[in-house]
Amino acid sequence: MDKIQLLGLKSPQESLSDLGAIESLRVPGKEEFRELREQPSDPQAEQELINSIEQVYFSADSFDIVKYELEKLPPVLNLQELEEYRDKLKQQQAAVSKKVADLILEKQPAYVKELERVTSLQTGLQLAAVICTNGRRHLNIAKEGFTQASLGLLANQRKRQLLIGLLKSLRTIKTLQRTDVRLSEMLEEEDYPGAIQLCLECQKAASTFKHYSCISELNSKLQDTLEQIEEQLDVALSKICKNFDINHYTKVQQAYRLLGKTQTAMDQLHMHFTQAIHNTVFQVVLGYVELCAGNTDTKFQKLQYKDLCTHVTPDSYIPCLADLCKALWEVMLSYYRTMEWHEKHDNEDSASASEGSNMIGTEETNFDQTLKSRKKSDYSLNKVNAPILTNTTLNVIRLVGKYMQMMNILKPIAFDVIHFMSQLFDYYLYAIYTFFGRNDSLESTGLGLSSSRLRTTLNRIQESLIDLEVSADPTATLTAAEERKEKVPSPHLSHLVVLTSGDTLYGLAERVVATESLVFLAEQFEFLQPHLDAVMPAVKKPFLQQFYSQTVSTASELRKPIYWIVAGKAIDYEQMLLLMANVKWDVKEIMSQHNVYVDALLKEFEQFNRRLNEVSKRVRIPLPVSNILWEHCIRLANRTIVEGYANVKKCSNEGRALMQLDFQQFLMKLEKLTDIRPIPDKEFVETYIKAYYLTENDMERWIKEHREYSTKQLTNLVNVCLGSHINKKARQKLLAAIDDIDRPKR
């Protein structure tokens, strides 16, 4: 078998074709194969025959078997030997043929199966070729008939959209480039709001199309145009001062609102009115002076107005005064109409700001609205200044009326009646102070809330009238019992009165009613003094004078300590100190923007103002009360500012300038919230800030003269603020001067 494999038979056909070269061996057919297989055989004998075949027969295909056998023939041929050798070859051929036939028949089913698979595969390949050919033909049809046409349409549509967008951009660019012409026309027509709106829209469009080189510089040009419009607005605003036109002024205000500079407009308007008054009166007086002077060479235009008035002659005085009044009347009329316009449009402006229709400068606009004409010092339910009275005050007044009738009839007991009436008033005053004005922590600030006279009066009332002993010791002496009979228990506030809620400004309504009712009662006693003096015996009149000077006249002084408690809690001063502590004061350059603690403090004052308005819906807050409240709050705020500056660890020259900027910003906004003038303790802050620039000698004198500052504040001023421009020895000298001075607090 191995020798047969060496023949290199790769298929039955190849094996048969290889055998055909051996002496024209005939390839047996199927029948012969079957016959060969059916013949009886000895497998061992057949294998021996196959093994006896020479190895050369199993060599390459180019081997010539016939030539090989012929060359083996001997020179002398023997027929018998040749026949025997031929029979041997035939036997070998038969054994090989039989072996080949067996192998062929053995592999024939697999061959047939494989041939069928190859035939099936060939058929499938032919079908696939047909399908691919048809698919390619259909794809080519779709490509030519649908895809290319559709993609072409889409490409054209995309180009169309791009061109439409480009055309729109080009039209916008063309409009932007022609904006100057339209803006000039609108300014000539005095349509300032429209011009500003157009300019702002152009700025927005320019930022959208800034990638085009033709619009790269348009933004700066539009900004210059806005500044030019603002200049023209200022000129238009100045015309209002002499000839108010409602349509013209409405346009100007709308324009400033679009710019987000309504506060600037108000400041400029005040400046223009001031300038208009000065220019108007100066020109009127100048005309008369030059007319009366004739051809003199005196240059009156360079004189001050005060000096110019000295040149008005007696003959021209009356005509000049008349013309001056007429000119000023025109300015005042414009001012009145301007104020009237603002009063009318305040509600509309507030509504428009709340709706958020204009987002430019909305915050400033909202703030400019507690700062315009709505500033109030007298929070009231109505314009009628009716007295604020409690039932207690009314009852006391009724009793006094009855007692006065008794004194007129029974003059011998007049002194006793007046004495008990004074005790009743004393007890009322002491009760109000105990309920609403006693606060040891605030008294310790040393700001003089209670005058020495008031403290003396309260101590006298407590010692002579109030029974502070609560023990009921039965072993007490008769003398002590008799002394206590003349006294009354200490008053107690009703639990229904709440003085701790910030929403009600710590019981401000109750405090106002109680205090102002007592003040009203004191005023009524002042009116009654002549009548009481008439019925009082001469020897007892000093008692009456003492009662009025030491008790009645001190009733109004209760306002300060009572309302101080409200002011001390209404503003979060501690929070302001924390915000100031976070500020960096050792800056190296002068800042142009104030710090946040100023805005936080102003918001606290705005909230305080709103709460006052809420309280005024329940109880009218008289002008003296509101003034005292504002004065206390401002005084505390200013002293907190100084305390915050005194807590600074490091401070530069620029930092001290920043302090001045912060305080000036606070004053500017605060003056628009209140009518109180001058601002309380304004100099207290400014003097402390300016002390930074003093020399050593001036600072030592300054310390001795300004005892209103605490030791801590002065020490910080020397150590932190002056440390940069005085030496250590001078600093020690100043610190010693601080320690040597006894500083009573103001």
PATIZA-577067 format. One record per residue (C-alpha): residue in one letter; x, y, z. Coordinates in steps of 0.5 Angstrom, whole numbers, plus 500, padded with zeros to 3 digits. Example, Ala and Ser with C-alpha at 12.3 -4.5 7.8 and 13.67 -1.06 7.14 Angstrom:
% residues 2
A525491516 S527498514 
//
This chain:
% residues 746
M500500500 D506505502 K509503495 I502505491 Q502512495 L509513493 L506513486 G503520487 L496518486 K492524487 S485521484 P483515481 Q483518474 E491520475 S492513478 L489510472 S493514467 D499513470 L499505469 G497506462 A504507460 I506500463 E506496456 S500499454 L496497460 R489497459 V485500464 P480495467 G473498467 K468497472 E466490470 E473488470 F474491477 R468487480 E471481477 L478482480 R475483486 E471477486 Q476473484 P479469490 S486472492 D491471497 P492478500 Q499476503 A501473496 E498479493 Q502484498 E508480496 L507481489 I507488490 N513488494 S517485489 I516490484 E522494483 Q523501486 V524504480 Y517503477 F515508483 S519513480 A517520477 D512520471 S517521466 F520514467 D520510461 I518503463 V519500456 K526502455 Y528500462 E525493461 L528493454 E535495456 K535489462 L534484456 P540479456 P544479449 V542472448 L534472449 N531465451 L524465450 Q522461456 E525466461 L522471457 E515468458 E516467465 Y519474466 R512476462 D508472467 K511475473 L510482470 K503480469 Q502477476 Q505484479 Q500488474 A494484476 A496485483 V497492482 S490493478 K486489483 K489494489 V488500485 A481497483 D479496491 L482503493 I477506487 L471502489 E473504496 K473512495 Q468512490 P462514494 A466520497 Y468522490 V461522488 K458526494 E464531493 L463531486 E455533487 R457538492 V462541487 T457541482 S452544487 L457549489 Q458551481 T450552480 G450556486 L456561484 Q453561477 L446563480 A450568485 A453571479 V447572476 I444576482 C450580483 T449582475 N442584476 G443587483 R449592479 R444593474 H439595478 L444599483 N446603476 I439605474 A438607481 K444611482 E443614475 G435615476 F434617483 T440618488 Q444623484 A438627482 S436627489 L443629492 G443634487 L436637489 L439637496 A445640495 N442645491 Q437646497 R442647501 K446652497 R439656497 Q439656504 L446658505 L445664500 I438666503 G442666510 L448670506 L443675503 K440676510 S446677513 L448682507 R442686508 T443686515 I450689514 K447694509 T442696514 L448697519 Q452701515 R447705513 T445706521 D449713522 V444716517 R438714520 L441715527 S442722525 E435723522 M432721529 L436725533 E434731529 E427729530 E429729538 D427721538 Y432720543 P429713545 G428711538 A435712537 I438709543 Q434703541 L436702534 C443703537 L443698542 E439693537 C445695532 Q450693537 K447686538 A447685531 A454687530 S456682535 T452677532 F456678525 K463680528 H466675524 Y465679518 S471684517 C466689514 I463690521 S469688526 E470696527 L462697528 N462696535 S466701537 K463706532 L456705535 Q459706542 D462712540 T455714537 L451712544 E456717548 Q454722542 I447721544 E448721551 E451728550 Q445731546 L441728551 D444732557 V443738552 A436736551 L435735559 S438742560 K433745556 I428743561 C430748566 K427754562 N422751558 F418745560 D415741555 I412734557 N413730550 H420732550 Y422731557 T418724557 K422722551 V429724555 Q427720561 Q425714556 A432715553 Y436715560 R432709562 L434705556 L441707557 G440705565 K442711567 T436714570 Q440716577 T445720572 A439724569 M436726576 D443728578 Q444732572 L437735572 H439738579 M446740576 H442744570 F437747575 T442750579 Q446752573 A440755570 I438759576 H445762576 N446764569 T439766569 V439771575 F446773573 Q444775566 V438779568 V443783573 L448784568 G444787563 Y441792568 V448793571 E451794564 L446799562 C446803568 A454803567 G454806560 N461806556 T465804562 D470799561 T469795567 K469788566 F462786570 Q462779567 K468777571 L465779577 Q461774582 Y454775583 K454778590 D459783587 L455784581 C449786585 T453791588 H453795582 V445795581 T443803582 P437805586 D433807580 S434800576 Y433796583 I425795582 P425794575 C431789575 L428785581 A421785577 D425782571 L429777576 C423775579 K420773572 A426769570 L426765576 W419764576 E420761569 V425756572 M421755578 L415753573 S419748569 Y421745576 Y414744578 R412741572 T418736572 M416734579 E409734577 W411729571 H415725576 E409724581 K405722576 H410717572 D412714579 N407708579 E408707572 D415706572 S415701578 A410697574 S414697568 A421695572 S417690576 E415686569 G422686567 S421690560 N427693560 M433689563 I438694562 G440697568 T434694572 E437694578 E439701578 T432703576 N429699581 F433703586 D432710583 Q424709584 T424710596 L430715592 K425720587 S419724590 R417718595 K422720600 K418721607 S420723614 D413723616 Y410716616 S402717616 L396714615 N393721612 K395728612 V391729619 N396730624 A391727630 P394726636 I396719638 L392717645 T391711649 N385710654 T390712660 T392719657 L384720656 N382718663 V388722666 I385728662 R378727665 L380726672 V385732671 G378736669 K374734675 Y380735680 M381742677 Q373744678 M374741685 M380746686 N376752684 I371750689 L375747695 K382751694 P385749701 I386742698 A388745692 F396743694 D394736696 V390735689 I396737685 H401733689 F397727687 M396729680 S403730680 Q404723683 L399720677 F404723672 D410721675 Y407714675 Y405714668 L412717666 Y416711670 A411706667 I413708660 Y420708661 T420701665 F416698659 F419701653 G426705655 R430701660 N436697657 D442697660 S446695655 L444701650 E445705656 S452703657 T454705650 G455712653 L451716647 G447720652 L441717650 S438719657 S439726659 S442727666 R435731668 L431725666 R435720670 T435724676 T427725675 L427717674 N431716680 R427720684 I420717682 Q423710683 E425712690 S419716692 L413712689 I415705687 D415700692 L421695690 E420691696 V416684695 S417681702 A411681706 D415680713 P410681719 T415683723 A417689719 T417695724 L411700724 T415706721 A417702715 A410700713 E408707714 E413709709 R411703704 K404706704 E405712700 K408707695 V405703689 P408697686 S412697680 P408697673 H408690669 L407690662 S401686659 H403679656 L399681650 V405686648 V410683644 L417687643 T421682640 S419681633 G423684628 D417684623 T414689627 L420693629 Y420691636 G413693638 L414700634 A407701634 E406700641 R412704643 V409710639 V402710642 A405709649 T410715648 E407720644 S401719648 L405721654 V408727650 F401729649 L399729656 A405733658 E403738653 Q396739656 F399739663 E403745660 F397748657 L394748664 Q400751668 P397758668 H390755671 L394751676 D398756678 A392761680 V389756685 M396754688 P397757695 A403762694 V408758699 K407751695 K408755688 P415752688 F413745688 L409746682 Q415750678 Q419744680 F414739678 Y414742671 S421743670 Q423736673 T418732670 V413735665 S418738661 T422731661 A417727658 S419728651 E426726652 L423719653 R423718646 K431718645 P432711649 I425708647 Y426709640 W434707641 I432700642 V428700636 A434703632 G439698635 K436692633 A433694626 I439694622 D444688622 Y450692625 E454686627 Q453683619 M456689617 L462689621 L463682619 L463684611 M468690613 A472685616 N473681609 V475687605 K482688603 W484695605 D492694603 V491695596 K496698591 E492702587 I486707588 M479703587 S473706583 Q468701585 H466701593 N465695597 V459691598 Y458692605 V456699603 D450696599 A448691604 L448697609 L443701604 K439695603 E438694611 F436702611 E431700605 Q428694609 F428699615 N424704611 R419699608 R418696615 L416703618 N411704612 E408697614 V408700621 S405706619 K399703616 R397701623 V399707627 R401714625 I409715626 P409723627 L415727624 P419727631 V419720632 S421718625 N427723625 I429720632 L429713629 W433715623 E438719627 H439713631 C440708626 I444713622 R448714628 L449707630 A451706622 N456711622 R459709629 T459702626 I463704620 V468707625 E469701629 G470697622 Y475701620 A478701627 N478693626 V483693620 K489690621 K493693615 C491699611 S495703605 N494710602 E490707597 G486703602 R484709606 A482713600 L477707599 M474708606 Q473715603 L470712597 D465707601 F463713606 Q461718600 Q457713597 F454711603 L452718604 M450720597 K445714597 L443715604 E441723603 K436720598 L433716603 T432721609 D430729610 I435729616 R440734615 P446734617 I447727617 P448725624 D455723626 K458724619 E464728621 F465723626 V467718621 E470723616 T474726622 Y477719623 I479717616 K482724615 A486723621 Y490718617 Y494724614 L496728620 T503728622 E506726629 N505733632 D498734629 M496727631 E498728638 R494734639 W488731635 I488725640 K487730646 E482734642 H478728640 R475724646 E469722643 Y473716640 S475710644 T482707646 K481702641 Q479706635 L485711637 T490705638 N488702631 L489709628 V496710631 N498702630 V495701623 C494707619 L500711622 G505706622 S507707615 H509714616 I511715623 N517711626 K517707632 K519712637 A513717635 R508711635 Q510709642 K509717644 L502717641 L500711645 A502713651 A498720650 I492715649 D493712655 D494718659 I487721657 D481719660 R476719655 P468719657 K464717651 R459722647 
//
